[in-house]
Amino acid sequence: MYLLMQAAATQEPHFPYASVTVLALGFIAATTIGSIAWFNSKRPVGWEDKERPSIVPDVEKEQTPGL
């Protein structure tokens, strides 16, 4: 038991690189997906005549029958 406590006490604190990487990649993905969705949605007031950036793909809406 003493050996386990001694091993735990001698470990230096470490920075959670994996958590920060997942957080950063998630933020980038959410920003990218949100930007694509915003540019493909109806334009807000004042933005109706603005052009879509060339980097944003055009997403077609699916038509559901009966609606």
Contacts in CASP RR format, 6 or more apart in sequence:
PFRMAT RR
TARGET T0000
AUTHOR 0000-0000-0000
METHOD contacts of the structure
MODEL  1
MYLLMQAAATQEPHFPYASVTVLALGFIAATTIGSIAWFNSKRPVGWEDK
ERPSIVPDVEKEQTPGL
35 56 0 8 1.000
36 56 0 8 1.000
36 57 0 8 1.000
36 59 0 8 1.000
39 52 0 8 1.000
39 53 0 8 1.000
39 56 0 8 1.000
40 56 0 8 1.000
40 58 0 8 1.000
40 59 0 8 1.000
43 50 0 8 1.000
52 58 0 8 1.000
END
